[in-house]
Each structure stands twice: as structure tokens, then as C-alpha cells.
Amino acid sequence: MAVLLCRLGAWTYRRRRVVLVAWLAILTGLGALAGTAGGGYEDDFSIPGSRAQQVLGTVAEEFPASSGTSAQVVFVAPAGRQVAELRPVIARTLAAAAEAPQVAGVTDPFTTATVSPDGRTALAYVAYQEKRAQLASGSLDALERVVQPAREAGLRVEVGGSAYGDSSDEGGTEALGLLIALVVLVITFGSLVAAGLPLFTALLGVGVTATGLAATASALALPTTAPALALMLGLAVGIDYALFIVVRHRSQLAAGMPVAESAALATGTAGTAVVFAGLTVVIALAGLTVVGIPFLSAMGLAAAATVVVAVLVAVTLIPALLGFAGERLRPKPTSRTARREAGNGRPTAGARWVRLVTRRPLVTTFAVVAVLGVMAVPAVHLRLALTDNGSAPPDSTQRQAYDLTADAFGPGFNGPLLVLADLADDGDAQTAATALAERLGAVDGVVATGRPRLSTDGRYALLTVIPETGPQDERTERLVVDLQAVGGETVGVTGSTAVGIDISELLSASLVPFALIVVGLAFLLLMVAFRSLVVPLKATLGFLLSAGATLGAVVAVFQWGWPADLVGVSATGPVISFLPVILIAVLFGLAMDYEVFLVSRMHEEYARSRDPRQAVDRGFRASARVVTAAALIMGAVFASFVPGGDATLKPIAFALAVGVVLDAFLIRMTLVPAVLALTRHRAWWLPRSLDRVLPNLDVEGARLARTAEEHPRAPVGVV
């Protein structure tokens, strides 16, 4: 692979104008396609085949008016007055709402008795013909315009309900992440030209991915979180992958290598590591398809496509841009890079750090395990659920409606359950439905049951059950089970709350098998790459430590609310259901990136000297600076999405930022050199039987680099 990439780098260097124009043409073409044929994103949180989803399908067939989404309209009378005094205003408002686009019907709070005991608050429901994902962009805006006259008449009116999804706070902080990345790159390279290359290629790669996703959003049913996740990941890996190649190129230039030869050789050596690292990330993200949830599979494949684009940009566009930059990237003889390559100057921070952590490797190992172990303790209390309007920004109308409803009627009104009964074997359907409503109303944890509605043929009855507790409360989960038990085989519980519970249970059950598949495949790849059992075992166990500590931090902030104000968490509660699998997929892939870039240099030094301590020391010093810069950049990019992220994106961005920092600095740059120094020659041992059958990938392109040294006048990639 190294020779192939070296030849590719040499070709793109020579044809740099063609390559640049080709990438810009791809970006322009996809942008035009997205603008003309692209569709919208949709949040279809469903599990085909689950009990709640099957029941919901029957509801859609037998009760079409109840199959769509719904909005809540909360009316609050001024202080000292009651909503009954303003009933004509409310009636006119609801009549106008019934005429709003895509509305199937409305409920009168005075008819359904959804007026608070103090008489100040009334709750009406607006039923839509379509699910939330199929609502036209202006339907909810039209509803909010309809209620404006009621506000002018003195009522406080807030609109919410399941028709409203997550909304983000005012963003703009993503630019801060890019600014931090630029500062780190300038410090790393000491050159604006060199620092600008990774940023330019990362932005171009993200542009290609974003326009590509927009063009295929409808066909692939991509959720609204997919583009934000792709943007985060694309910026992070795009900058990092370019950084690794540019650092290798400048290092070779400092040693006196010609620009053309250096660009090709950097693509063949560091580019091979980039391809291998990208492959581990793609495997981890594509592994999300094994969970069996369509929207999660779509997110994983979209993110994997982002990484593929980042790798392609790194191994094709970067060498072309190195050709445009030419001699301007060659470090001056007095620069730190040139002195480091010549072996002059004071010991670097990386050299001092590796000596410190390997001086007492056993103590270092125990210290890292102890710190991360303590941080992981809160993770045992992790609770999963889908987000609702209780997690929306405090000043949003859906959050105001959510809070007003909970205060006036109880939290269960924000997550009503639908109960469908098959009455085919009952003689009198209406009597049987009424009796069922009475039995369900007597279940502990039920506040009220609605009047049963019969299907056209009288076979099915549909009831609304109001729980005592909110949608994310553990007691609501138990209530769903109790209702199913009381109703028996012919009764099913559904609705957004019940479907959300099914999704959370499936994700919880899939977490361990998914982790085993991803970790197992990566273990095999690392074993092949480094001809070792210790290296992949250490890498995977270290990842489990950092993942546990990261989940512990997420629980402490988003469930317990410890420093919640620092990251803008407006409400604590269960963590978004798919965060753990997303975290494992993305963080594992990124952790293996750093493992590859750090350990490959150590492996190369060991193959040359056969001295394990010297290999750790020299390999660490050669890669510490670039891994540190890459981790800081990636952490900054992820962290920049936290302040402006919605309730779905915010915990994911926070977890990835914390996870990258913990894994890069505590695991890869502290635990890894300590364990390799502790195991010495055993770290690079592989049973002969395995060594004979496993292919040799030469991840760092060491053979190519040695060949270039032995035949300096031969054309690069040909010797």
C-alpha cells in the first residue's frame, strides 16, 4: 500500500492543477445537486418490528386522525382571572387553528376537562395529519401565528408538544473551534502557510460531505443530527489527517529532501497510516448498522462517508497543495523543526515527558488506571432516553409549554400513552372498551384515561392514558409494562413515549455486542499492523478505560448537573439513548488513530534498533508533538459544538471532546509508553504461527522510507 500511495502522491504532485480543479468541481456539482434535487432531513425514531411500532402501525390504519403528530397549546389567564372568563377568545383561536395547514382536528379544553384545578390554565391539543418528519416547514409557524390574537387579548399562550423537535441555542461557537485549531497549527508549524493547508483541506472535505448528504438526505432518510455529526467529525479528522502528512513532509524537507520527492514519500509513509487509521474509524462507524435501528445506521454511514472523504482529500489533495506551496514549507535552518531533525537543541517537552512516565512504568500504569477508574464510577448510574421538549432551551415556546403543562396538570400530560385493544373476541365492543378503560385507570401510576374510541368496523378501541410521571421517568417505563400486563395479549401500548422506551431498551441491549464487534475487528487490525498481541490488547483495554471515564463525566454533567451551567445544560435527566453507541464508534476510531500514529513510530524504531526502551523513547519523541496538536485540535472542534448544540448534539459533542482529551493524553501519551516500557521485548512478540499467516501491512511505510534512503537517486515509488 505504501508504494501505491507514494506513486499516487507523486502523480497528484505533478498534476496538482488538475487535482485541485477536480475537487472544486466535485464540490460545485454536489452543491448544485443539493440545491435542485436535495431533500430535507427527518427524525424518524422508529424500530421496525418492535411491539410499540407494530401497534402504532395498526393505529395508523384504523385511526388515521390519531396517527400523526400533535401540538399542545397552553393558555394561561392573567393573574387574578380564570381561563373560563376568556373562553370566547380561546374558542376563536382553536377554530382558527383547525383551519391551519395539515391540521386534522383540535380539542376543546372545556369539553375534555383539561383545565387546571385553579382555573388559570387550559390545555388544548392540535392533531396533525402527518408525522413530525412529514410536516411542511411552515405548518408550525402558521399555528404560532394563529395564537397571536389570543396573546394580544391578555392570555399567555405557549405552543409545544411532540410536533416540535429539538432546537439549538444561538450558535457561532464553531468558528471558535476553528480559530483554536489555527492557533495550534501555527504554533506547531511556525508558519501560516503550513497551518493553512490542513484547515483548507478540512473545510473543502466538509463542504463535499455536507453537499453530498444534503443531496441524498431524503433518499437515505438521514436524521437532523447527521449533518452536525458529520461536520464535527469531518473538521476533526480532516485537520488531523492533513496535519500528519504535512508534519512528515516538513520533517523530510528539514533533512534536505527535494520537495517533489518529499511530497510523494510523505504520502506513502504518513499517508499509509492515515488510510489505516481512517479504516478503523470507518469500521467503527459502519458497525452502527448491526444495532438494527434505521436512523442510527443512517447516522453511522453518513459519518463513515465523512471519514472516507477526509482520507481521500488527505492522500490526493494534500500532495497537490504541497506542490503549490513548494519551497515555502521548507523550515529555515534556524527553526525548531530543522534543529530537531539535526538532533540539536534542548530536549523537547515530549522527550522529558516520556522519560518521566517510563522511569517508573508500573507506578504510571496504576496511577492512570486509578484516575480513570474513579472518573468512570458515575457511569454505573447511566440512564438512557430520547430527548423531549423538557430539554429544549428555556426561552423556547415548546419548553415554556412543557413546563407550564407539568406545573398545572402534572408531568404525565407531556407524555400520554396510547393503548390499542383488539376487541374481535368480545361481544359488545363498547362495553368491553369501557371496562378496559376502568381497569387501566385503576393501575398504580395512572392519573386519567380518555374515553375509548372505536374503529370504523368496531374491532379496535383506542384509549389515551395519562401517566403520573413524565416521559423520561423510570416509573413511566414500569407503567408501560404494567399496562401491558393488565390489558393482556390483545392490548398494546404505543405512542412516542412507548416507542422511545423500546428504542432505549434495544440500544442498551445492543451496547455490549456492538462494542465487542467493533473492538474485536480493531484488535485484529492492530495485531496485523504491529505484529503484536500486547499492543492491540493494551489499545483496546485503554479505550475501555477512557470510554468509561467519559460516560462518567457525561452522567455527572447531564444527569447530576454538577458543572452543568458551564456547558449550558438547562435541564438534567437521562442521556440521549444513542450516545453510548455513537461514543464507542467515534471515540474508538479516533483513539486508534492516535494509537497508530504513536505506536507505528515506536514499532519502526524497534525494527531498526531491537532496543525496546530506545524504541519507546525515540518513537514517542518523533510523534508526540503531532499527536498533541491533533488531540488539542480535535478536542477544540468537538467542544465548540457544545454551547450552541441542541439537546441531542450537546451531550454527544461534550462526550467526544472529553473522550478525545482523556484518551489522547492519559491513555496514548501516558499509559502506552509506560506499558511498552514495562513489557519490553514482549510488547512486539507475535506467535510464529500467527506471524506466518497474517499479512504484513507496513502501516508507517517503513520499508518504503528505508528503500528511499538506500537508493536516494532512484525515482520515488519505483525502487
C-alpha positions, -999 to 999 in steps of 0.1 A, spaced: 0 0 0 28 24 8 43 21 -27 9 26 -42 2 57 -22 37 70 -29 31 68 -66 -3 84 -61 13 113 -42 39 117 -70 12 118 -96 -11 143 -78 20 165 -72 27 166 -109 -9 170 -118 -17 194 -90 -38 218 -110 -60 190 -124 -65 176 -89 -74 209 -73 -99 217 -102 -114 182 -99 -121 186 -61 -136 221 -67 -157 207 -95 -170 179 -72 -179 204 -46 -197 227 -71 -215 198 -87 -227 184 -54 -238 218 -43 -258 223 -74 -274 188 -70 -283 196 -34 -299 228 -43 -320 213 -71 -328 177 -62 -319 176 -25 -344 170 2 -348 176 39 -336 157 70 -361 139 91 -361 124 126 -378 90 122 -371 75 156 -387 41 150 -378 4 152 -394 -17 126 -408 -49 141 -409 -36 177 -441 -41 197 -448 -4 201 -441 2 164 -464 -26 153 -492 -12 174 -485 23 161 -489 9 125 -523 -6 134 -533 28 149 -524 45 116 -546 21 97 -576 20 120 -575 56 134 -558 78 107 -566 110 126 -546 98 155 -516 85 136 -499 119 130 -481 141 154 -497 166 177 -491 200 193 -500 213 227 -515 248 230 -513 261 266 -535 291 276 -527 309 309 -550 336 322 -536 368 337 -532 370 375 -565 372 393 -585 358 363 -595 324 350 -595 310 315 -632 305 316 -637 342 315 -618 343 282 -635 312 267 -647 331 236 -611 341 228 -599 305 232 -627 292 211 -619 316 182 -582 307 185 -589 270 183 -613 275 154 -586 293 135 -561 265 145 -584 239 130 -580 257 96 -542 258 98 -522 238 73 -521 200 78 -543 201 109 -566 171 113 -585 184 144 -583 202 177 -597 195 212 -616 220 233 -601 221 269 -635 229 283 -650 198 267 -621 175 275 -618 189 311 -582 198 306 -584 229 327 -562 232 358 -578 230 393 -571 266 399 -588 275 367 -559 296 353 -545 271 327 -562 253 298 -546 227 276 -557 221 240 -543 196 215 -539 201 178 -537 169 158 -519 168 125 -524 145 96 -488 137 92 -459 126 114 -434 153 126 -409 144 98 -436 150 71 -448 183 84 -443 212 60 -418 238 71 -444 265 76 -471 244 94 -459 251 129 -452 287 120 -488 290 109 -500 276 142 -479 302 162 -494 330 141 -529 317 148 -524 321 186 -511 356 184 -545 373 187 -551 354 220 -518 368 233 -529 403 224 -562 397 243 -542 392 275 -537 354 276 -503 339 278 -501 313 250 -473 288 245 -471 261 218 -453 227 222 -459 190 221 -444 162 200 -447 182 168 -417 202 180 -383 188 179 -350 199 194 -340 234 188 -305 247 193 -293 278 212 -277 306 192 -246 291 178 -215 306 162 -191 289 186 -179 265 159 -158 293 145 -140 295 178 -130 258 174 -115 266 140 -97 296 155 -82 274 182 -72 249 156 -55 276 136 -36 288 166 -24 253 175 -14 247 138 6 280 137 24 270 170 31 235 157 44 246 123 56 282 130 43 290 95 9 304 83 12 287 50 17 253 66 -10 260 92 -35 270 65 -32 238 44 -49 214 69 -77 240 75 -83 245 38 -84 208 30 -106 200 60 -131 227 51 -132 215 15 -138 179 26 -166 190 49 -181 210 21 -181 179 -2 -196 158 25 -222 184 36 -234 189 0 -234 152 -7 -255 145 24 -279 173 15 -283 158 -20 -292 124 -6 -309 133 27 -344 123 16 -334 91 -2 -314 79 28 -338 92 55 -310 110 73 -318 124 108 -313 161 115 -283 152 137 -264 136 109 -251 168 92 -239 182 125 -222 150 135 -206 148 100 -194 185 103 -178 178 137 -161 146 126 -152 160 92 -134 190 106 -116 170 133 -103 141 112 -98 163 82 -74 186 100 -57 158 118 -51 136 87 -37 166 68 -16 175 98 1 141 99 11 143 63 23 179 64 44 173 95 61 144 78 67 164 47 83 193 66 104 170 86 118 155 54 123 190 39 143 199 70 165 169 64 173 183 29 149 162 7 137 177 -25 101 189 -25 87 166 -51 103 135 -35 92 146 0 56 151 -10 54 116 -26 73 99 3 51 117 29 20 104 11 34 69 11 45 68 47 23 91 68 -5 86 42 -4 48 48 -10 55 85 -38 79 76 -55 53 54 -52 26 81 -64 50 109 -93 61 87 -102 24 81 -105 18 118 -129 48 122 -150 37 92 -153 1 106 -164 15 139 -190 39 124 -203 13 99 -206 -11 128 -236 10 139 -256 -9 113 -255 -40 135 -277 -23 161 -307 -26 138 -321 9 142 -325 26 108 -319 62 119 -287 51 138 -275 31 107 -280 62 86 -261 84 110 -232 59 111 -230 55 74 -231 93 69 -203 98 94 -183 70 78 -187 87 44 -173 118 60 -142 100 71 -137 84 37 -138 118 21 -113 131 46 -89 103 38 -93 108 0 -86 145 4 -56 138 25 -39 114 1 -48 133 -31 -53 170 -25 -26 174 2 3 164 -21 -11 186 -48 -12 216 -24 23 207 -12 34 212 -48 17 246 -49 35 256 -16 69 244 -29 99 256 -10 78 279 12 72 249 35 109 241 40 118 250 76 146 276 80 179 262 92 174 280 125 139 268 131 130 243 158 120 217 132 154 219 115 172 217 148 151 188 159 159 169 127 196 176 131 195 164 167 205 198 181 188 220 207 173 214 241 153 183 250 117 188 239 87 186 263 79 152 247 113 139 255 110 150 291 75 135 294 84 101 280 113 98 304 91 107 333 63 82 326 88 54 318 110 59 348 85 41 370 62 24 344 43 3 370 35 34 391 24 53 360 2 24 349 -15 22 383 -20 59 385 -37 62 351 -59 32 358 -69 47 392 -77 81 379 -98 69 350 -114 42 372 -126 69 397 -139 90 369 -159 60 355 -178 54 387 -208 76 378 -212 57 346 -229 28 365 -259 53 370 -262 60 333 -299 62 322 -309 64 286 -340 80 269 -349 101 239 -350 138 244 -382 157 247 -392 194 250 -381 194 286 -345 196 272 -352 225 248 -337 260 255 -356 276 285 -368 306 264 -383 285 236 -420 282 233 -420 244 234 -400 244 266 -424 270 281 -454 249 271 -437 218 286 -431 235 319 -465 251 321 -482 218 314 -462 199 340 -468 226 367 -506 228 360 -516 192 352 -486 170 361 -456 158 342 -475 128 327 -495 152 304 -463 158 285 -461 121 275 -495 105 272 -496 68 262 -519 53 236 -535 19 243 -549 -1 214 -572 -30 222 -583 -58 198 -619 -65 207 -626 -91 180 -634 -118 206 -656 -95 227 -694 -94 221 -702 -58 229 -672 -37 218 -683 -5 236 -689 -23 269 -656 -41 266 -637 -9 259 -653 9 288 -644 -20 311 -608 -19 298 -606 18 305 -617 13 341 -591 -15 346 -563 6 332 -574 37 352 -570 16 384 -534 8 376 -510 24 400 -493 54 383 -522 63 360 -537 98 365 -565 95 340 -578 76 310 -596 91 280 -629 80 266 -624 49 243 -628 54 206 -639 25 184 -626 19 149 -650 20 119 -656 -17 120 -658 -18 158 -629 -43 162 -604 -19 178 -606 5 207 -581 34 212 -576 49 246 -553 77 259 -537 70 293 -521 99 312 -492 87 335 -485 102 368 -448 107 358 -430 123 329 -418 106 297 -382 102 309 -391 89 344 -382 53 352 -417 48 367 -432 55 333 -412 27 319 -426 3 345 -461 17 339 -459 6 303 -451 -29 314 -479 -29 340 -505 -16 314 -495 -44 290 -499 -70 318 -533 -57 328 -545 -55 292 -533 -89 282 -523 -103 248 -549 -83 229 -537 -49 242 -507 -29 230 -492 3 244 -477 28 219 -472 65 214 -439 85 213 -431 77 249 -436 39 244 -416 39 212 -388 59 229 -387 33 257 -384 5 231 -355 23 214 -337 29 247 -341 -8 257 -328 -20 224 -298 3 224 -290 -7 260 -292 -44 250 -271 -38 218 -243 -19 235 -222 -48 247 -225 -69 214 -217 -37 193 -187 -29 214 -174 -65 212 -178 -65 174 -160 -31 169 -133 -38 194 -127 -73 181 -123 -62 145 -100 -34 156 -80 -58 177 -74 -79 146 -63 -49 125 -39 -37 152 -24 -72 156 -18 -74 119 -4 -39 117 21 -42 146 28 -79 147 20 -80 184 -5 -92 210 3 -67 237 -2 -36 215 -38 -44 205 -47 -57 239 -33 -25 256 -51 -3 230 -85 -19 235 -83 -21 273 -71 15 274 -100 26 252 -125 9 276 -110 29 305 -113 62 286 -148 54 274 -159 45 309 -144 78 323 -161 98 295 -195 82 303 -189 90 339 -183 127 330 -215 127 309 -235 113 338 -220 139 363 -229 168 340 -261 159 322 -278 137 348 -264 151 381 -259 186 369 -226 192 387 -210 219 364 -240 220 341 -240 258 338 -205 257 323 -217 238 292 -252 254 290 -273 224 303 -307 239 310 -323 207 324 -308 175 338 -322 140 331 -314 108 312 -288 109 284 -299 106 248 -304 69 240 -279 66 212 -250 85 228 -231 54 242 -230 36 208 -221 68 190 -194 75 215 -180 40 212 -180 41 174 -164 75 170 -141 76 200 -128 41 194 -119 50 158 -102 83 169 -84 65 197 -70 40 173 -59 69 151 -36 81 179 -25 46 187 -15 41 151 4 73 147 22 70 181 30 33 181 39 30 145 69 52 150 79 31 181 75 0 160 96 14 133 124 23 158 122 -12 174 125 -29 139 156 -8 133 174 -10 167 158 -40 185 161 -19 217 126 -17 233 134 13 256 151 32 229 122 25 205 97 39 230 118 70 237 127 78 201 93 69 187 75 90 213 97 120 207 91 117 169 53 116 172 44 134 205 42 169 190 19 160 162 -3 137 184 -6 165 210 -15 191 183 -40 167 167 -57 159 201 -59 196 210 -74 205 176 -99 176 177 -109 184 213 -114 221 204 -135 213 174 -158 190 194 -160 214 223 -170 243 200 -203 224 192 -213 222 229 -226 257 236 -248 260 206 -259 224 203 -294 212 208 -303 186 235 -293 158 211 -260 172 198 -247 189 230 -240 157 251 -225 140 220 -201 169 214 -193 171 251 -186 133 253 -164 134 222 -144 164 234 -138 149 269 -131 114 254 -105 126 229 -86 146 256 -87 117 281 -77 91 256 -50 111 239 -32 124 269 -39 98 296 -40 66 276 -20 71 244 7 95 257 10 82 293 -2 47 296 10 34 262 47 43 267 46 30 303 31 -4 293 55 -7 264 85 1 286 72 -24 312 67 -53 287 99 -45 267 106 -72 240 73 -89 248 54 -59 235 65 -67 200 61 -105 202 37 -125 180 34 -163 179 52 -177 148 21 -195 137 2 -162 135 31 -143 120 32 -167 91 -5 -164 82 -11 -127 88 -4 -102 61 23 -75 67 7 -41 62 37 -19 69 15 8 83 41 35 86 57 27 52 90 19 69 102 -3 41 95 25 16 114 50 37 144 27 41 144 20 3 144 57 -4 174 61 19 193 32 3 185 44 -33 184 82 -30 187 88 -67 160 64 -78 125 77 -87 103 77 -56 78 49 -56 97 29 -82 126 14 -62 
